[in-house]
Amino acid sequence: MATLRVHDVLQDKILVSRESARVLENALGSALTGSGNAGGAITVDFAGVEGIAPSFLDELISIFEALLARETDRHERRLIVANPPTRLSSKFEAIARGHRMSIRTLADGGWLLADAADVSA
């Protein structure tokens, strides 16, 4: 599974805007199509980031979906948020539902976003 280190690309500690998320589009696309990555899964690592706004997460998921739509052999959507700068909130859960995805906290504190119908998530 490929990993995108957000702080390495954006160099910001607080991510609030959709525009900030759009800056990640090329790096996210490269990670998705890179060698060793199959099935449309990627880890987005927020180490070094102190906060994210709901609008940033919403745009990040939208970009992820658009990139996967370009790949005809990708069916499963799985986005792992490593080192999230905040705990999972009802706002972030609502954003996931708006994209027909589920979101839950993993044992290591990260988040898993997956297709809502993916019961194995």
Contacts in CASP RR format, 6 or more apart in sequence:
PFRMAT RR
TARGET T0000
AUTHOR 0000-0000-0000
METHOD contacts of the structure
MODEL  1
MATLRVHDVLQDKILVSRESARVLENALGSALTGSGNAGGAITVDFAGVE
GIAPSFLDELISIFEALLARETDRHERRLIVANPPTRLSSKFEAIARGHR
MSIRTLADGGWLLADAADVSA
1 37 0 8 1.000
1 41 0 8 1.000
1 42 0 8 1.000
1 43 0 8 1.000
1 80 0 8 1.000
2 31 0 8 1.000
2 32 0 8 1.000
2 34 0 8 1.000
2 36 0 8 1.000
2 37 0 8 1.000
2 41 0 8 1.000
2 42 0 8 1.000
2 43 0 8 1.000
3 31 0 8 1.000
3 42 0 8 1.000
3 43 0 8 1.000
3 44 0 8 1.000
3 45 0 8 1.000
3 82 0 8 1.000
4 24 0 8 1.000
4 27 0 8 1.000
4 28 0 8 1.000
4 31 0 8 1.000
4 42 0 8 1.000
4 43 0 8 1.000
4 44 0 8 1.000
4 45 0 8 1.000
5 45 0 8 1.000
5 47 0 8 1.000
6 15 0 8 1.000
6 24 0 8 1.000
6 44 0 8 1.000
6 45 0 8 1.000
6 46 0 8 1.000
6 49 0 8 1.000
7 13 0 8 1.000
7 46 0 8 1.000
7 47 0 8 1.000
7 48 0 8 1.000
7 49 0 8 1.000
9 23 0 8 1.000
9 24 0 8 1.000
9 27 0 8 1.000
10 20 0 8 1.000
10 23 0 8 1.000
10 24 0 8 1.000
12 20 0 8 1.000
12 49 0 8 1.000
13 48 0 8 1.000
13 49 0 8 1.000
13 50 0 8 1.000
13 51 0 8 1.000
14 49 0 8 1.000
14 50 0 8 1.000
14 51 0 8 1.000
14 52 0 8 1.000
15 21 0 8 1.000
15 49 0 8 1.000
15 51 0 8 1.000
15 52 0 8 1.000
15 53 0 8 1.000
15 56 0 8 1.000
16 52 0 8 1.000
16 53 0 8 1.000
16 55 0 8 1.000
16 56 0 8 1.000
17 53 0 8 1.000
17 55 0 8 1.000
17 56 0 8 1.000
18 55 0 8 1.000
18 56 0 8 1.000
18 58 0 8 1.000
18 59 0 8 1.000
20 56 0 8 1.000
21 56 0 8 1.000
21 57 0 8 1.000
21 59 0 8 1.000
21 60 0 8 1.000
21 63 0 8 1.000
22 59 0 8 1.000
22 63 0 8 1.000
24 60 0 8 1.000
24 63 0 8 1.000
25 63 0 8 1.000
25 67 0 8 1.000
28 42 0 8 1.000
28 44 0 8 1.000
28 60 0 8 1.000
28 63 0 8 1.000
28 64 0 8 1.000
28 67 0 8 1.000
29 67 0 8 1.000
31 37 0 8 1.000
31 42 0 8 1.000
32 40 0 8 1.000
32 42 0 8 1.000
32 67 0 8 1.000
32 68 0 8 1.000
32 71 0 8 1.000
33 71 0 8 1.000
39 73 0 8 1.000
39 74 0 8 1.000
39 75 0 8 1.000
39 76 0 8 1.000
39 78 0 8 1.000
40 68 0 8 1.000
40 71 0 8 1.000
40 74 0 8 1.000
40 76 0 8 1.000
40 77 0 8 1.000
40 78 0 8 1.000
41 76 0 8 1.000
41 78 0 8 1.000
41 79 0 8 1.000
41 80 0 8 1.000
42 64 0 8 1.000
42 78 0 8 1.000
42 79 0 8 1.000
42 80 0 8 1.000
43 80 0 8 1.000
43 81 0 8 1.000
43 82 0 8 1.000
44 60 0 8 1.000
44 79 0 8 1.000
44 80 0 8 1.000
44 81 0 8 1.000
44 82 0 8 1.000
45 82 0 8 1.000
45 83 0 8 1.000
46 52 0 8 1.000
46 81 0 8 1.000
46 82 0 8 1.000
46 83 0 8 1.000
46 84 0 8 1.000
46 85 0 8 1.000
47 82 0 8 1.000
47 83 0 8 1.000
48 83 0 8 1.000
48 85 0 8 1.000
49 83 0 8 1.000
49 85 0 8 1.000
50 85 0 8 1.000
51 85 0 8 1.000
51 86 0 8 1.000
52 84 0 8 1.000
52 85 0 8 1.000
52 86 0 8 1.000
54 91 0 8 1.000
54 92 0 8 1.000
54 95 0 8 1.000
57 92 0 8 1.000
57 95 0 8 1.000
58 95 0 8 1.000
58 99 0 8 1.000
61 79 0 8 1.000
61 95 0 8 1.000
61 96 0 8 1.000
61 99 0 8 1.000
61 101 0 8 1.000
61 113 0 8 1.000
62 99 0 8 1.000
64 77 0 8 1.000
64 79 0 8 1.000
65 77 0 8 1.000
65 99 0 8 1.000
68 74 0 8 1.000
68 77 0 8 1.000
76 114 0 8 1.000
76 115 0 8 1.000
76 118 0 8 1.000
77 101 0 8 1.000
77 113 0 8 1.000
77 114 0 8 1.000
77 115 0 8 1.000
78 112 0 8 1.000
78 113 0 8 1.000
78 114 0 8 1.000
78 115 0 8 1.000
78 118 0 8 1.000
78 121 0 8 1.000
79 112 0 8 1.000
79 113 0 8 1.000
79 114 0 8 1.000
80 106 0 8 1.000
80 110 0 8 1.000
80 111 0 8 1.000
80 112 0 8 1.000
80 113 0 8 1.000
81 110 0 8 1.000
81 111 0 8 1.000
81 112 0 8 1.000
81 113 0 8 1.000
82 108 0 8 1.000
82 110 0 8 1.000
83 110 0 8 1.000
84 109 0 8 1.000
84 110 0 8 1.000
84 111 0 8 1.000
87 105 0 8 1.000
88 103 0 8 1.000
88 104 0 8 1.000
88 105 0 8 1.000
88 111 0 8 1.000
92 103 0 8 1.000
92 111 0 8 1.000
93 103 0 8 1.000
96 102 0 8 1.000
96 103 0 8 1.000
96 113 0 8 1.000
97 116 0 8 1.000
100 115 0 8 1.000
100 116 0 8 1.000
101 113 0 8 1.000
101 114 0 8 1.000
101 115 0 8 1.000
101 116 0 8 1.000
102 113 0 8 1.000
102 114 0 8 1.000
102 115 0 8 1.000
102 116 0 8 1.000
102 118 0 8 1.000
102 121 0 8 1.000
103 111 0 8 1.000
103 112 0 8 1.000
103 113 0 8 1.000
104 111 0 8 1.000
104 112 0 8 1.000
104 121 0 8 1.000
105 111 0 8 1.000
106 112 0 8 1.000
112 121 0 8 1.000
114 121 0 8 1.000
115 121 0 8 1.000
END
